[in-house]
Amino acid sequence: RCTGEVVWPPLGPERRAEARVLVRMWMMEEAADHICYRRTADVSAGGAYFEPAIPHPVGTRMMLLIPVPDRGYPLRAEAEVMNLADHGEGMGVRFVRFEDDGRDRLRKYLSTLPD
């Protein structure tokens, strides 16, 4: 039950292996019949959180194009929905796999951003 109390640091162990960066960026979701732009609240080399977002069900897989400025073309990553916001307008995804050296490129780009 939510009491409205903010607890920091969060209770329990951190499950993320990669450091998150609070960054607003647009990622493009590709599907056979549509393209959807999604804005991040935070990103790591392991996943991202989109807010606001019209979410997919947990377990849904999607292809994302992730803009990084290093080579002039976006990263391609397969992502899986891991959790949804209680209020229904946010969605956390983990990056299942990247094409080529995408995870390393994303990690390098995120390391250049301010904390």
C-alpha positions as CSV (number, residue, x, y, z in Angstrom):
1,R,0.0,0.0,0.0
2,C,1.4,3.4,-1.0
3,T,1.5,5.9,1.8
4,G,3.0,8.7,-0.2
5,E,6.2,8.6,1.8
6,V,9.4,8.8,-0.2
7,V,12.1,6.4,1.0
8,W,15.6,7.0,-0.1
9,P,17.8,5.1,-0.6
10,P,15.3,2.5,-1.9
11,L,14.7,-0.5,0.2
12,G,16.2,-3.8,-0.9
13,P,19.2,-4.5,-3.2
14,E,19.6,-2.6,-6.5
15,R,18.9,-5.1,-9.3
16,R,20.4,-3.1,-12.1
17,A,23.9,-4.1,-13.3
18,E,24.4,-0.8,-15.2
19,A,24.3,2.8,-13.9
20,R,21.2,4.8,-14.9
21,V,21.5,8.3,-16.3
22,L,18.6,10.7,-16.0
23,V,18.3,11.7,-19.6
24,R,15.4,12.7,-21.9
25,M,15.9,11.3,-25.3
26,W,13.6,10.0,-28.0
27,M,13.8,6.4,-29.1
28,M,11.9,5.0,-32.0
29,E,9.9,1.8,-31.7
30,E,9.7,-0.2,-34.9
31,A,6.9,-2.6,-35.6
32,A,5.6,-4.2,-38.8
33,D,2.6,-1.9,-39.0
34,H,3.7,1.3,-37.1
35,I,6.5,3.5,-35.8
36,C,6.2,5.0,-32.4
37,Y,8.4,7.6,-30.7
38,R,9.0,7.1,-27.0
39,R,10.6,9.6,-24.6
40,T,12.9,8.3,-21.8
41,A,13.1,9.4,-18.2
42,D,16.3,7.4,-17.7
43,V,18.6,5.1,-19.7
44,S,21.4,2.6,-18.9
45,A,23.2,0.2,-21.1
46,G,20.9,-2.4,-19.6
47,G,17.5,-0.8,-20.3
48,A,15.4,2.4,-20.2
49,Y,12.3,3.8,-18.5
50,F,9.8,5.6,-20.7
51,E,7.5,8.2,-19.2
52,P,4.9,9.1,-20.3
53,A,4.1,6.0,-22.4
54,I,1.2,4.1,-23.5
55,P,2.5,0.8,-22.3
56,H,2.7,-2.6,-23.8
57,P,1.9,-5.6,-21.5
58,V,4.8,-7.0,-19.5
59,G,6.8,-9.5,-21.5
60,T,6.2,-7.7,-24.9
61,R,9.3,-7.5,-27.1
62,M,10.0,-4.6,-29.4
63,M,12.7,-3.2,-31.6
64,L,14.1,0.2,-30.7
65,L,16.3,2.6,-32.6
66,I,18.4,4.6,-30.1
67,P,20.0,7.8,-31.2
68,V,23.7,8.3,-30.3
69,P,25.8,10.9,-32.1
70,D,29.0,8.9,-32.6
71,R,28.5,7.5,-36.1
72,G,25.5,9.3,-37.5
73,Y,23.1,6.3,-37.4
74,P,21.1,4.9,-34.4
75,L,21.7,1.8,-32.4
76,R,19.2,-1.1,-32.9
77,A,18.2,-3.0,-29.9
78,E,15.6,-5.6,-29.0
79,A,13.9,-4.7,-25.7
80,E,11.4,-6.5,-23.4
81,V,8.9,-4.7,-21.2
82,M,9.7,-5.6,-17.6
83,N,7.4,-3.3,-15.6
84,L,4.6,-0.8,-15.8
85,A,4.0,2.3,-13.7
86,D,1.3,2.1,-11.1
87,H,-0.4,5.1,-12.6
88,G,-0.4,3.5,-16.1
89,E,1.7,5.9,-18.0
90,G,5.3,4.6,-17.7
91,M,7.1,1.5,-18.8
92,G,10.5,0.0,-18.0
93,V,12.3,-2.1,-20.6
94,R,15.5,-4.2,-20.6
95,F,17.7,-4.4,-23.6
96,V,17.7,-8.0,-24.6
97,R,20.3,-7.7,-27.4
98,F,21.9,-5.1,-29.6
99,E,23.1,-5.3,-33.1
100,D,26.9,-5.2,-33.5
101,D,28.6,-3.2,-30.8
102,G,25.5,-1.3,-29.8
103,R,25.6,-1.9,-26.0
104,D,29.2,-0.6,-25.9
105,R,28.4,2.4,-28.0
106,L,25.4,3.2,-25.7
107,R,27.6,2.8,-22.6
108,K,30.3,5.1,-24.0
109,Y,27.7,7.7,-25.0
110,L,26.0,7.7,-21.6
111,S,29.4,8.1,-19.9
112,T,29.8,11.5,-21.6
113,L,26.6,12.9,-20.1
114,P,26.6,14.8,-16.9
115,D,25.4,13.0,-13.7
